Amino acid sequence: MKSKKLKHITPQNYLKYYYDIPYEGKTSAGKPLRKLKDITCPYRGIKIIPTDNIKGFEKNLAKCHTALDAVELLSLYQEYMLPTEKAMFAIFKDFALINPDDNLQNCLQMIKMNCLTRLKLEEMEVLDDVDRLTKRLSPNSALKIRAKTTKCRQIIISSSTHDTFKRKTFLNSLEEIIPKENEREILNNIRNKALFLPTSESSRNAFVVKYSKRSQTEIIRRIFIASTGSIEHVTPASNGGLNTIGNFLLTSASGNRYRENMPLVEYIKRHPKIPQYMQMYIDDIIREIHKGHLQGNETYPYKIKKKLFEESEGRIMISLGLYKYSEEEAARAVEAYEKGVNIYKS
């Protein structure tokens, strides 16, 4: 990702320019969710950094020139960090103690080769899993996929200094394979398994390799952005998911980006605590509704409960025991809001 200079940093354009997650257009119906604070990420369990923190962060980021400056700024957001970002922050802290006047890019350059080797092994393990699944396919179909995984392996081991193959290119190549009718489910399983190839969201090694080429400013911003809020489709738009609040979650940007179009069932396999985090999320949402912070969307808990149950194939069963509105009362509250009546006014 190339650095992009913006005249005005806003919560609406921040992720679009720096993390390739659109904040307008298709997700505009999620604006009420973006305004909320103290919300637990339903995918990763951390508290999401409120959007009104962005401008202050950017102002302080402009003053960061050394590794010590970077660590002092990032320490303000340590409580929000996800596992990969926490691991990188720990590395940066140790580096800054010894080299306070250096910069984070040099830190990553120092450990890049070791991390590149480990990353190659992580990638090989996923490709091995993909190959094992091809045993259930016809010989012709299996050979097509094995040819692709073999090509990936050749790129991975071609040189100790060579960057790893492009994950997205491999994923796209699997979409080119047209399965026989009785092989569709198996090929879908293979594609889902391939989504577990490491990224800078899921792997410390992938983070080091990718960001060792980036400036210190980009590295700091990337750590921060991972925990900022992003609107996520429960049912992906590519699978027919609607652009309505009843199909939206407020998640951390990293949790959103890493899921991509992965079926929620598969994502839960990767992160088994998601059902627990979803309950924490909805409890936070209910608290905010009771405070009057989501007016006109009082039916959201009921809508998202149903959507999550369907998309997770029954693995996510949210309790609305803390909610003071029955489904009928919530509908009446929405109707009152649309008529201009403030039911929260004392």
MITIVO-182553 format. One line per 10 residues: number of its first residue (from 1); their letters; for each residue x, y, z of C-alpha. Coordinates in steps of 0.25 Angstrom, whole numbers, plus 5000, padded with zeros to 4 digits. Each point is the difference from the previous one (the first is absolute). Example, Ala and Ser with C-alpha at 12.3 -4.5 7.8 and 13.67 -1.06 7.14 Angstrom:
BEGIN
1	as	5049/4982/5031 | 5006/5014/4998
//
This chain:
BEGIN
1	mkskklkhit	5000/5000/5000 | 5006/5013/4996 | 5000/5012/5009 | 4988/5010/4997 | 5000/5014/5004 | 4987/5005/5004 | 4997/5015/5003 | 4989/4996/5010 | 5000/4988/5008 | 4985/4996/5004
11	pqnylkyyyd	4994/4987/5006 | 4993/4998/4987 | 5012/5000/4990 | 5010/4994/5010 | 4999/4986/4997 | 4997/5002/4986 | 5013/5006/4997 | 5009/4992/5010 | 4994/4987/5001 | 4992/4998/4988
21	ipyegktsag	4987/4998/5007 | 4989/5009/4995 | 4993/5009/5010 | 4990/5006/4991 | 4990/4996/4989 | 4997/4985/5002 | 5001/5001/5015 | 4994/5014/5002 | 4988/4994/5007 | 5010/4996/5011
31	kplrklkdit	5003/5014/5004 | 4992/4999/5013 | 5009/4989/5005 | 5012/5007/4997 | 4997/5011/5009 | 4999/4991/5012 | 5011/4999/5011 | 5005/4989/5009 | 4996/4989/4991 | 5006/4986/5000
41	cpyrgikiip	5005/4995/4987 | 4991/4988/4997 | 5011/4992/4992 | 5012/5003/5009 | 4995/5004/5014 | 5008/5013/5002 | 4994/5013/5002 | 4999/5008/4987 | 5007/5014/4999 | 4989/5010/4999
51	tdnikgfekn	5000/5008/4987 | 5002/5013/5006 | 5014/4996/5005 | 5005/5000/4985 | 5003/5015/4999 | 5007/5001/5013 | 5008/4988/4996 | 5004/5006/4987 | 5004/5013/5006 | 5010/4992/5010
61	lakchtalda	5005/4991/4989 | 5005/5012/4992 | 5009/5003/5012 | 5006/4985/5000 | 5014/5000/4995 | 5007/4989/5008 | 4998/4986/5005 | 4998/5006/5014 | 4989/5010/4995 | 4993/4988/4993
71	vellslyqey	5000/4992/5012 | 4995/5011/5009 | 4988/5003/4990 | 4996/4986/4998 | 5001/4997/5015 | 4987/5009/5001 | 4992/4989/4992 | 5007/4988/5006 | 4987/4995/5007 | 4993/5000/4986
81	mlptekamfa	5010/4992/4993 | 4998/4986/4994 | 5010/4989/5002 | 5008/5002/4987 | 5001/5015/5003 | 5003/4997/5015 | 5011/4991/4996 | 5006/5011/4990 | 4999/5011/5011 | 5008/4991/5010
91	ifkdfalinp	5011/4999/4989 | 5000/5015/4998 | 5001/5003/5015 | 5012/4991/5001 | 5006/5006/4988 | 4997/5014/5005 | 5007/4998/5013 | 5013/4996/4993 | 4999/5009/4988 | 4991/5012/5005
101	ddnlqnclqm	5004/5009/4988 | 4999/4990/4989 | 4987/4997/4993 | 4990/4988/4999 | 5003/4997/4985 | 5014/4997/5004 | 4995/4991/5011 | 4992/4992/4991 | 5012/4999/4990 | 5008/4994/5011
111	ikmncltrlk	4991/4988/5002 | 4994/4999/4986 | 5008/4988/4995 | 4997/4991/5012 | 4985/5004/4999 | 5000/4997/4985 | 5005/4986/5003 | 4989/4998/5010 | 4990/5006/4991 | 5003/4990/4989
121	leemevlddv	4998/4989/5009 | 4987/5005/5004 | 4995/5001/4986 | 5005/4986/4997 | 4992/4994/5011 | 4987/5006/4994 | 5004/4995/4986 | 5002/4986/5006 | 4986/5001/5006 | 4994/5004/4986
131	drltkrlspn	5007/4989/4994 | 4994/4990/5010 | 4986/5005/4996 | 5003/4997/4985 | 5000/4985/5003 | 4984/5001/5000 | 5000/5005/4986 | 5001/4993/4987 | 5014/4998/4995 | 4998/5012/4989
141	salkiraktt	4995/5010/5010 | 5010/4996/5011 | 5012/5001/4989 | 4995/5014/4997 | 5001/5005/5014 | 5013/4992/5003 | 5006/5008/4988 | 4996/5013/5007 | 5006/4996/5013 | 5012/4995/4994
151	kcrqiiisss	5003/5013/4993 | 4998/5007/5013 | 5010/4991/5007 | 5010/5003/4989 | 4998/5015/5002 | 5002/4998/5015 | 5013/4992/5000 | 5006/5007/4988 | 5009/5009/5008 | 5002/5003/5015
161	thdtfkrktf	5000/5015/4996 | 4988/4999/4991 | 4986/5005/5005 | 4989/4990/5002 | 4990/4998/4989 | 4988/5008/4999 | 4989/4994/5009 | 4989/5008/4992 | 5005/4994/4987 | 4999/4986/5005
171	lnsleeiipk	4986/5002/5005 | 4995/5006/4987 | 5006/4988/4993 | 4992/4991/5008 | 4987/5007/4995 | 5004/4997/4986 | 4998/4985/5002 | 4986/4996/4996 | 4996/4988/5008 | 4991/4988/4996
181	enereilnni	4986/5000/5007 | 5004/4990/5010 | 5013/5007/5004 | 4995/5014/5003 | 5000/4998/5015 | 5014/4995/5000 | 5005/5011/4992 | 4994/5010/5009 | 5006/4993/5012 | 5014/5001/4992
191	rnkalflpts	4997/5015/4998 | 4997/5003/5014 | 5012/4992/5005 | 5009/5009/4990 | 4994/5012/5007 | 5009/4996/5012 | 5012/5004/4993 | 5008/5010/5009 | 4997/5015/4999 | 5006/5012/5008
201	essrnafvvk	4987/4999/5008 | 5002/4985/5004 | 5015/4998/5000 | 5011/5008/5007 | 5010/4995/4989 | 4991/5005/4989 | 4999/5013/5007 | 5015/5001/5001 | 5003/4996/4985 | 4989/5010/4995
211	yskrsqteii	5003/5012/5008 | 5015/4999/5000 | 4999/5008/4987 | 4991/5011/5006 | 5003/5013/5007 | 4999/5001/5015 | 4988/5009/4998 | 4993/4989/4992 | 5004/4989/5010 | 4994/5008/5012
221	rrifiastgs	4987/5003/4992 | 4999/4986/4997 | 5000/4995/5015 | 4990/5011/5003 | 4990/4998/4989 | 4999/4985/5003 | 4991/5003/5012 | 4992/5011/4994 | 4986/4998/4997 | 4995/4994/4986
231	iehvtpasng	4986/4996/4995 | 5000/4986/4997 | 4989/4992/4991 | 4996/4988/5008 | 4996/4993/4987 | 5010/5005/4990 | 4995/5010/4989 | 5006/4990/4990 | 4991/4989/5005 | 4988/5009/4999
241	glntignfll	5001/5007/5014 | 4991/5012/5001 | 5006/5014/5003 | 4991/5002/5012 | 5003/5002/5015 | 4993/4986/5002 | 5012/4994/4993 | 5011/5009/5006 | 5009/4998/5012 | 5010/5010/5005
251	tsasgnryre	5013/4993/5001 | 5015/5003/5001 | 5006/5003/4986 | 5009/4988/5001 | 4989/4991/5004 | 4992/5004/4988 | 5012/5000/4990 | 5005/4986/5004 | 4986/4994/4999 | 4999/5005/4985
261	nmplveyikr	4989/4991/4994 | 5002/4988/5009 | 4987/4994/5005 | 4997/5003/5014 | 5000/4985/5004 | 5015/4999/4995 | 5004/5013/5007 | 4995/4994/5013 | 5009/4988/4998 | 5011/5010/4999
271	hpkipqymqm	4996/5008/5012 | 4991/4991/5009 | 4997/5011/5010 | 4992/5007/4990 | 4986/4996/5005 | 5005/5005/5014 | 5005/5013/4994 | 4987/5002/4993 | 4992/4999/5013 | 5010/5011/5006
281	yiddiireih	4997/5008/4987 | 4985/5000/5001 | 5000/5003/5015 | 5008/5012/4997 | 4991/5004/4989 | 4988/4998/5009 | 5007/5009/5011 | 5001/5011/4989 | 4986/4999/4995 | 4995/5001/5015
291	kghlqgnety	5008/5013/5000 | 4993/5005/4988 | 5012/4999/4991 | 4994/4992/4989 | 4987/5006/4998 | 4991/4995/4989 | 5007/4987/5000 | 4994/4993/5012 | 4997/4988/4992 | 5015/4998/4996
301	pykikkklfe	5003/4990/5012 | 4988/4991/4995 | 5004/5001/4985 | 5015/4997/5003 | 4997/4989/5009 | 4992/4993/4989 | 5010/5003/4989 | 5012/4995/5009 | 4992/4987/5003 | 4997/4997/4985
311	esegrimisl	5014/5004/4995 | 5007/4992/5011 | 4991/4988/4997 | 4995/5000/5015 | 5014/5002/5006 | 4997/5014/5005 | 4988/5001/5009 | 4999/5014/5006 | 4993/5002/5013 | 4992/5014/5001
321	glykyseeea	4997/4998/5015 | 5005/5013/5003 | 4992/5008/4990 | 4988/5007/5005 | 4992/5000/4988 | 4992/4988/4994 | 5001/4999/4985 | 4986/5007/4999 | 5004/5011/5009 | 5013/5002/4992
331	araveayekg	4992/5001/4987 | 4991/5011/5007 | 5013/5007/5004 | 5005/5001/4986 | 4986/5004/4995 | 5000/5011/5011 | 5013/5005/4995 | 4996/5001/4986 | 4988/5008/5004 | 5010/5010/5008
341	vniyks	4996/4995/5014 | 5012/4999/5010 | 4997/4988/5009 | 5013/5003/5008 | 4996/5014/5004 | 4997/5000/5015
//
